[in-house]
Amino acid sequence: MKRFFRFEENNTNYKTEILAGITTFMTMAYIIFVNPQILSDAGMDLGAVMTATTLIAGISSILMGLLTNYPFALASGMGLNAFFAYVVAADHGWQAALAAVFISGAVFFILAIAGGISFIDAAVPASLKRAIGAGIGLFIAFIGLQNGGIVVQDEVTQVALGDLTSASPLLSLIGLLIMVILIARRVTGAILLGILLTTVVGCFLGVTDPPQALGDVVGAPESLSPVLLELDFRAVMKIPMFLIFSFVFVDVFDTMGTLLGTGARAGFLDEKGCLPRVDRAMLADAFGTMGGALTGTSTVTTYIESTAGISAGGRTGFTAVVVGILFFLALFLAPLAGLIPSEATAPALIIVGVLMMGAIKEIDFDDFSEALPAFLTIIFMPLAYSIADGIAFGFIAYPVVKLVSGRHAQVHWLMYILAVVSLIHFFYPG
């Protein structure tokens, strides 16, 4: 085992790698409860989605560790799950959305083995990549505010502040406060711990029914049968290609950014700033996405929370293997998912949104030709309630603003094609 994961070469040991794996798992385990809540809004069985989410996170993380020998963990991606549930599944059904995820994973796989990912990465400007991350963060936070009853629908102003004195929004605000305190105090697994503590508080507020026996918390995993292999490839033909492209695009840049960011933190990048074995990491991500669609969950991606384990000393794929094993053990917490209310996971969405908004500081807002496309990308995601529409506005605005400002040489030819595709998305959505 030591030779396979090159412990001596990476100056690490079993104890360090195991502790790093536990640390990473604690920081990302909230997805076990948050993802089923989001996908159940699309009509999917909550228990089955929890099993699928947990199972594929375990398999994908172990696969990443074995293929790459990097301490990166994977699970269903935040933002992409919201896109799945509230955009694609809402209009075309979750079975078609699963098929779209599988197709996007297959495209990701082809791009990974053909070297196309690096080409796309070079074509899309950094400002739009960062804007997409920030926009998704704002969109997720907005969904969290809605799920928690903090923001509600209004006939006059479209949205308004909810009744903060009622139990549901009050519990969401308490949960947000708990998570803020835990994160500010740098408590490991702050989001997961915050969800559990908020659920306990919900018992006192009458929002949550307290468990009556051990079987209400620990038990056998829920069956996958309600969502397993339920992909509808006939219905997916009615989904606009731009929506499927959005799955691919967001996954590619989310994964690329995570790999480079965490790789830099761990000192894995070479002298050119590239990550060795990045193609293997991308393949693990692609396999995870296709496997997730087959088992019944949304797009799987590499988690930035892997940085927590790296900070704890994780340097090899054994850390990722430990994370995978812990996800397998978490399968037996399935009954707990039914006790956790949306008011407890809503603050987690808001916190994740805050963390994703950090990408905005890297955008040059002093340059109008960079600022306007980035702003449109960010603002249209929550306002249009669509990640794809936000991306499309950015893709159209970027080459247009560069052209009229006489800076067309800064635009890659692929961006013009993407702009045309975006126009088709708006005016000929079928």
VMD Tcl script that draws the C-alpha trace (Angstrom):
set ca {
  {0.00 0.00 0.00}
  {2.80 2.40 0.88}
  {4.56 1.67 -2.40}
  {1.40 2.00 -4.49}
  {0.54 5.42 -3.04}
  {4.22 6.47 -2.79}
  {4.11 7.47 0.87}
  {7.86 8.03 1.21}
  {8.08 10.07 -2.01}
  {5.26 12.30 -0.76}
  {6.61 12.46 2.80}
  {3.44 11.12 4.43}
  {2.17 8.13 6.44}
  {-0.99 6.18 7.23}
  {-2.00 8.30 10.22}
  {-1.70 11.57 8.30}
  {-3.58 10.26 5.26}
  {-6.40 8.78 7.34}
  {-6.85 11.98 9.37}
  {-6.81 13.99 6.13}
  {-9.47 11.72 4.66}
  {-11.68 12.13 7.72}
  {-11.22 15.92 7.53}
  {-12.23 16.07 3.86}
  {-15.22 13.81 4.47}
  {-16.46 15.96 7.35}
  {-16.31 19.12 5.23}
  {-18.23 17.67 2.27}
  {-20.59 15.18 3.93}
  {-23.34 17.81 3.93}
  {-23.99 16.79 0.32}
  {-25.48 13.53 1.65}
  {-28.42 15.51 3.00}
  {-28.50 18.61 0.76}
  {-28.46 16.86 -2.61}
  {-31.49 14.63 -1.93}
  {-33.43 17.67 -0.71}
  {-32.73 19.54 -3.96}
  {-33.38 16.61 -6.29}
  {-36.54 15.62 -4.43}
  {-37.93 19.02 -5.47}
  {-37.79 17.64 -9.01}
  {-40.00 14.70 -7.99}
  {-37.26 12.16 -7.27}
  {-37.48 9.77 -4.30}
  {-35.51 11.36 -1.45}
  {-34.26 8.13 0.13}
  {-33.19 6.61 -3.18}
  {-31.34 9.80 -4.16}
  {-29.54 9.82 -0.82}
  {-28.34 6.27 -1.46}
  {-27.28 7.16 -5.00}
  {-25.52 10.34 -3.85}
  {-23.61 8.57 -1.09}
  {-22.76 5.49 -3.14}
  {-21.41 7.32 -6.18}
  {-19.43 9.73 -3.98}
  {-17.70 6.75 -2.41}
  {-17.00 5.00 -5.71}
  {-15.82 8.18 -7.48}
  {-13.50 9.24 -4.66}
  {-11.87 5.81 -4.51}
  {-11.52 5.79 -8.30}
  {-9.84 9.21 -8.18}
  {-7.39 8.01 -5.54}
  {-6.48 4.86 -7.46}
  {-6.24 6.49 -10.90}
  {-4.35 9.65 -10.00}
  {-2.82 9.18 -6.52}
  {-4.17 12.63 -5.65}
  {-6.14 13.43 -2.43}
  {-9.15 14.77 -4.34}
  {-12.67 13.65 -3.40}
  {-15.78 13.75 -5.56}
  {-19.55 13.94 -5.08}
  {-22.65 15.42 -6.70}
  {-21.82 19.05 -7.40}
  {-23.59 21.99 -5.84}
  {-24.94 24.37 -8.47}
  {-25.14 21.59 -11.00}
  {-27.73 19.82 -8.84}
  {-29.77 23.05 -8.71}
  {-29.49 23.36 -12.51}
  {-30.62 19.74 -12.77}
  {-33.66 20.12 -10.50}
  {-34.89 23.66 -11.07}
  {-34.09 24.16 -14.75}
  {-33.82 20.92 -16.74}
  {-36.00 18.56 -14.69}
  {-38.59 21.27 -14.08}
  {-39.25 21.58 -17.82}
  {-38.46 18.10 -19.13}
  {-38.73 15.67 -16.20}
  {-36.02 14.19 -14.01}
  {-35.68 11.05 -16.15}
  {-34.71 13.20 -19.14}
  {-32.42 15.25 -16.91}
  {-30.59 12.07 -15.85}
  {-30.13 11.17 -19.52}
  {-28.75 14.66 -20.16}
  {-26.29 14.23 -17.30}
  {-25.14 10.88 -18.73}
  {-24.63 12.41 -22.17}
  {-22.68 15.32 -20.66}
  {-20.49 12.82 -18.81}
  {-19.85 10.92 -22.04}
  {-18.92 14.18 -23.80}
  {-16.66 15.06 -20.87}
  {-15.01 11.63 -21.22}
  {-14.39 12.15 -24.95}
  {-12.99 15.63 -24.36}
  {-10.71 14.27 -21.64}
  {-9.16 11.55 -23.80}
  {-9.00 13.76 -26.91}
  {-7.39 16.77 -25.23}
  {-10.39 19.00 -25.96}
  {-10.72 20.24 -22.40}
  {-7.47 22.18 -22.61}
  {-8.65 23.72 -25.89}
  {-11.95 24.93 -24.39}
  {-10.12 26.15 -21.30}
  {-7.90 28.33 -23.49}
  {-10.84 29.69 -25.51}
  {-13.13 30.89 -22.72}
  {-11.83 34.03 -20.98}
  {-10.94 33.84 -17.30}
  {-13.43 36.58 -16.41}
  {-16.36 34.50 -17.68}
  {-15.14 31.37 -15.90}
  {-15.02 33.28 -12.62}
  {-18.36 34.94 -13.31}
  {-19.99 31.56 -13.86}
  {-18.75 30.35 -10.47}
  {-19.93 33.53 -8.75}
  {-23.29 33.45 -10.55}
  {-23.94 29.87 -9.53}
  {-23.11 30.86 -5.96}
  {-25.65 33.68 -6.06}
  {-28.24 31.34 -7.60}
  {-27.67 28.69 -4.92}
  {-27.94 31.28 -2.15}
  {-31.22 32.53 -3.63}
  {-32.60 28.99 -3.67}
  {-31.50 28.58 -0.04}
  {-33.32 31.76 0.95}
  {-36.45 30.47 -0.77}
  {-36.27 26.99 0.73}
  {-35.88 28.49 4.18}
  {-38.88 30.79 3.77}
  {-36.67 33.85 4.26}
  {-37.54 35.13 0.77}
  {-41.03 34.47 -0.59}
  {-42.98 35.15 -3.78}
  {-44.85 38.46 -4.04}
  {-47.43 39.41 -6.66}
  {-46.30 43.04 -6.83}
  {-42.52 42.96 -6.36}
  {-41.96 39.32 -7.49}
  {-40.02 38.58 -4.28}
  {-40.30 39.84 -0.72}
  {-39.06 39.09 2.78}
  {-40.95 36.28 4.49}
  {-42.47 36.37 7.98}
  {-39.32 35.97 10.04}
  {-41.34 35.36 13.20}
  {-42.83 32.10 11.89}
  {-41.14 28.80 12.70}
  {-39.68 27.91 9.29}
  {-37.75 31.11 8.44}
  {-36.80 31.51 12.11}
  {-35.24 28.04 12.12}
  {-33.39 28.82 8.87}
  {-31.95 32.01 10.38}
  {-30.93 30.14 13.54}
  {-29.27 27.50 11.37}
  {-27.45 30.20 9.40}
  {-26.20 31.75 12.64}
  {-24.99 28.36 13.89}
  {-23.05 27.71 10.68}
  {-21.58 31.21 10.67}
  {-20.27 30.72 14.21}
  {-18.84 27.28 13.43}
  {-17.15 28.45 10.23}
  {-15.80 31.60 11.89}
  {-14.36 29.39 14.63}
  {-12.89 27.11 11.91}
  {-14.63 24.01 13.22}
  {-14.02 20.98 10.99}
  {-17.20 19.87 9.26}
  {-18.94 23.14 10.13}
  {-21.67 22.85 7.49}
  {-22.51 19.22 8.31}
  {-22.49 19.91 12.05}
  {-24.62 23.00 11.46}
  {-27.24 20.97 9.57}
  {-27.46 18.44 12.42}
  {-27.64 21.08 15.16}
  {-30.31 23.01 13.23}
  {-32.34 19.82 12.95}
  {-32.15 19.42 16.73}
  {-33.32 23.02 17.22}
  {-36.15 22.30 14.78}
  {-37.48 19.67 17.19}
  {-38.03 22.38 19.82}
  {-39.68 24.72 17.29}
  {-42.04 22.05 16.07}
  {-40.59 21.95 12.56}
  {-38.96 18.53 12.97}
  {-40.31 15.36 14.53}
  {-37.67 14.04 16.96}
  {-36.45 10.44 16.45}
  {-38.22 7.91 18.65}
  {-35.73 5.05 18.31}
  {-32.25 4.19 17.03}
  {-33.85 2.88 13.85}
  {-34.97 6.42 13.04}
  {-31.31 7.44 12.67}
  {-29.35 4.34 11.65}
  {-30.53 1.60 9.32}
  {-30.12 -0.14 5.99}
  {-29.71 2.08 2.92}
  {-32.85 2.99 1.00}
  {-33.41 1.08 -2.23}
  {-32.06 2.58 -5.44}
  {-34.88 1.10 -7.50}
  {-37.01 4.30 -7.79}
  {-34.15 6.10 -9.60}
  {-31.78 3.37 -10.80}
  {-31.39 3.25 -14.61}
  {-34.39 5.57 -15.03}
  {-32.73 7.61 -17.80}
  {-35.14 8.66 -20.56}
  {-33.14 9.03 -23.77}
  {-36.26 9.65 -25.85}
  {-37.31 12.64 -23.76}
  {-33.77 14.02 -23.77}
  {-34.10 14.64 -27.51}
  {-36.52 17.47 -26.66}
  {-34.02 19.21 -24.41}
  {-32.25 22.15 -26.13}
  {-28.64 21.23 -26.84}
  {-27.47 24.35 -25.04}
  {-28.77 22.97 -21.75}
  {-26.76 19.78 -22.21}
  {-23.76 21.89 -23.21}
  {-24.22 23.84 -19.99}
  {-23.86 20.64 -17.97}
  {-20.58 19.92 -19.77}
  {-19.30 23.48 -19.62}
  {-19.96 24.04 -15.92}
  {-18.58 20.62 -14.97}
  {-15.42 21.11 -17.03}
  {-14.54 24.49 -15.56}
  {-15.68 23.64 -12.06}
  {-13.46 20.56 -12.11}
  {-10.56 22.32 -13.81}
  {-10.65 25.19 -11.35}
  {-10.87 22.84 -8.38}
  {-8.01 20.65 -9.58}
  {-5.71 23.60 -10.24}
  {-6.69 25.39 -7.03}
  {-6.28 22.41 -4.75}
  {-3.24 21.24 -6.70}
  {-1.55 24.58 -6.15}
  {-2.34 24.41 -2.42}
  {-0.71 20.98 -2.19}
  {2.27 21.88 -4.37}
  {1.33 19.43 -7.13}
  {1.67 21.86 -10.06}
  {4.76 21.70 -12.26}
  {6.98 24.62 -13.30}
  {4.48 25.57 -16.04}
  {1.58 25.70 -13.61}
  {0.07 22.48 -14.96}
  {-1.20 19.53 -12.95}
  {0.48 16.23 -13.88}
  {-1.97 13.39 -14.56}
  {-4.80 15.91 -15.01}
  {-6.22 13.75 -17.80}
  {-6.68 10.87 -15.35}
  {-8.39 13.19 -12.88}
  {-10.77 14.33 -15.61}
  {-11.51 10.72 -16.54}
  {-12.38 9.93 -12.92}
  {-14.74 12.90 -12.92}
  {-16.34 11.81 -16.21}
  {-16.81 8.23 -14.98}
  {-18.35 9.61 -11.78}
  {-20.85 11.70 -13.73}
  {-21.91 8.82 -15.97}
  {-22.12 6.45 -13.02}
  {-24.11 9.02 -11.04}
  {-26.65 9.37 -13.85}
  {-27.07 5.59 -14.02}
  {-27.57 5.25 -10.27}
  {-29.87 8.27 -10.05}
  {-28.11 11.49 -9.12}
  {-26.91 14.70 -10.73}
  {-23.48 15.61 -12.10}
  {-20.51 14.43 -10.04}
  {-17.56 16.78 -9.72}
  {-14.30 17.20 -7.80}
  {-14.84 19.03 -4.51}
  {-12.97 22.15 -3.47}
  {-13.46 20.87 0.10}
  {-10.58 18.51 -0.70}
  {-8.41 21.46 0.29}
  {-9.37 20.79 3.93}
  {-7.79 17.35 3.80}
  {-4.76 18.69 1.95}
  {-4.34 21.32 4.67}
  {-4.44 18.45 7.18}
  {-1.49 16.81 5.42}
  {-3.13 14.61 2.77}
  {-0.80 14.14 -0.18}
  {-1.75 10.86 -1.87}
  {-4.72 9.03 -3.28}
  {-5.03 7.11 -0.03}
  {-6.74 10.20 1.41}
  {-9.38 9.96 -1.34}
  {-9.80 6.24 -0.68}
  {-10.46 6.96 3.00}
  {-13.09 9.52 2.00}
  {-14.74 6.91 -0.24}
  {-14.83 4.32 2.55}
  {-16.43 6.84 4.92}
  {-19.13 7.56 2.32}
  {-19.87 3.83 2.16}
  {-20.25 3.76 5.96}
  {-22.55 6.79 5.73}
  {-24.98 4.73 3.66}
  {-26.34 3.37 6.93}
  {-27.44 6.85 8.04}
  {-30.24 6.84 5.47}
  {-33.09 7.17 8.02}
  {-31.50 10.36 9.33}
  {-32.11 12.06 5.99}
  {-35.85 11.86 6.48}
  {-35.59 13.78 9.76}
  {-33.67 16.73 8.32}
  {-36.00 19.54 7.20}
  {-35.33 21.86 4.27}
  {-34.95 24.68 6.82}
  {-31.78 22.93 8.05}
  {-30.22 22.51 4.60}
  {-31.26 25.98 3.37}
  {-28.51 27.73 5.43}
  {-25.97 25.33 3.89}
  {-26.99 26.52 0.42}
  {-26.55 30.13 1.51}
  {-23.09 29.42 2.97}
  {-21.99 27.55 -0.17}
  {-23.22 30.52 -2.20}
  {-21.08 32.85 -0.10}
  {-18.01 30.69 -0.65}
  {-18.60 30.48 -4.42}
  {-19.02 34.24 -4.72}
  {-15.34 34.61 -3.86}
  {-14.51 34.15 -7.54}
  {-15.85 37.64 -8.26}
  {-12.81 39.33 -6.73}
  {-10.65 38.03 -9.60}
  {-12.74 39.87 -12.24}
  {-11.34 43.18 -13.52}
  {-14.35 45.48 -13.16}
  {-12.22 48.47 -14.20}
  {-12.23 47.02 -17.73}
  {-15.78 47.47 -19.06}
  {-15.28 44.87 -21.81}
  {-14.57 42.31 -19.08}
  {-16.99 43.67 -16.48}
  {-20.22 43.78 -18.52}
  {-20.20 40.14 -19.76}
  {-19.24 38.96 -16.27}
  {-21.99 41.04 -14.65}
  {-24.66 39.79 -17.07}
  {-23.56 36.20 -16.45}
  {-23.84 36.63 -12.70}
  {-27.06 38.64 -12.51}
  {-29.14 36.63 -15.00}
  {-28.60 33.30 -13.24}
  {-30.78 34.17 -10.21}
  {-33.07 36.65 -12.02}
  {-33.83 34.32 -14.93}
  {-33.66 31.36 -12.53}
  {-31.37 29.63 -15.00}
  {-27.65 28.90 -15.01}
  {-27.80 28.26 -18.75}
  {-29.35 31.66 -19.49}
  {-26.67 33.40 -17.45}
  {-23.93 31.61 -19.36}
  {-25.62 32.42 -22.68}
  {-25.82 36.15 -21.90}
  {-22.13 36.17 -21.02}
  {-21.16 34.30 -24.19}
  {-23.08 36.78 -26.34}
  {-21.92 39.93 -24.56}
  {-18.20 39.12 -24.46}
  {-17.41 39.03 -28.21}
  {-19.86 41.89 -28.91}
  {-18.28 44.27 -26.39}
  {-14.78 43.33 -27.51}
  {-15.70 43.93 -31.15}
  {-17.22 47.38 -30.63}
  {-14.27 48.42 -28.48}
  {-11.81 47.44 -31.21}
  {-10.31 44.57 -29.21}
  {-11.50 41.67 -31.33}
  {-8.01 40.16 -31.31}
  {-8.57 39.23 -27.66}
  {-11.49 36.96 -28.57}
  {-10.86 33.31 -29.44}
  {-12.71 32.17 -32.56}
  {-14.58 29.56 -30.53}
  {-16.26 32.35 -28.55}
  {-18.00 33.58 -31.72}
  {-19.41 30.10 -32.26}
  {-20.56 29.94 -28.65}
  {-22.23 33.35 -29.08}
  {-24.19 32.07 -32.09}
  {-25.19 28.93 -30.18}
  {-26.36 31.16 -27.31}
  {-28.51 33.24 -29.67}
  {-30.06 30.05 -31.01}
  {-30.71 29.00 -27.42}
  {-32.77 32.16 -26.83}
  {-34.63 32.53 -30.12}
  {-34.98 28.87 -31.18}
  {-35.01 26.99 -27.87}
  {-36.42 23.78 -29.38}
}
mol new
graphics top color blue
foreach p $ca { graphics top sphere $p radius 0.5 }
foreach p [lrange $ca 0 end-1] q [lrange $ca 1 end] { graphics top cylinder $p $q radius 0.2 }
display resetview
